[in-house]
């Protein structure tokens, strides 16, 4: 899995580095890649948020499983953390809408 994600990250990095030359017009004006950036941005934000929420829930449920008496002390910070993770994803969605309005 690590090898596949490293390969995908390398391909994505090369695509993003080469994209200004690919989208360049013949008269020197560069075509904006905002649509590509908006789509990739919200996709990566959603994936990152989902991974973060999954890891948070995994750690919290493992901790509650080991010590059920501490469920109240674990649950409140977990919910606050999940809300903060979700707010970052909503922030990325707002940025995506702002980028799409410029297209």
Buried (B, 14 or more C-beta within 10 A) or exposed (E): EEEEEEEEEEEEEEEEEEBEEEEEEEEEEEEEBBEBBBEBBBEEBEEBBEEBBEEBEEEBEEBBEEEEEEBEEBEEEBEEBBEEBEEEBEEBBEBBEEBBEEE
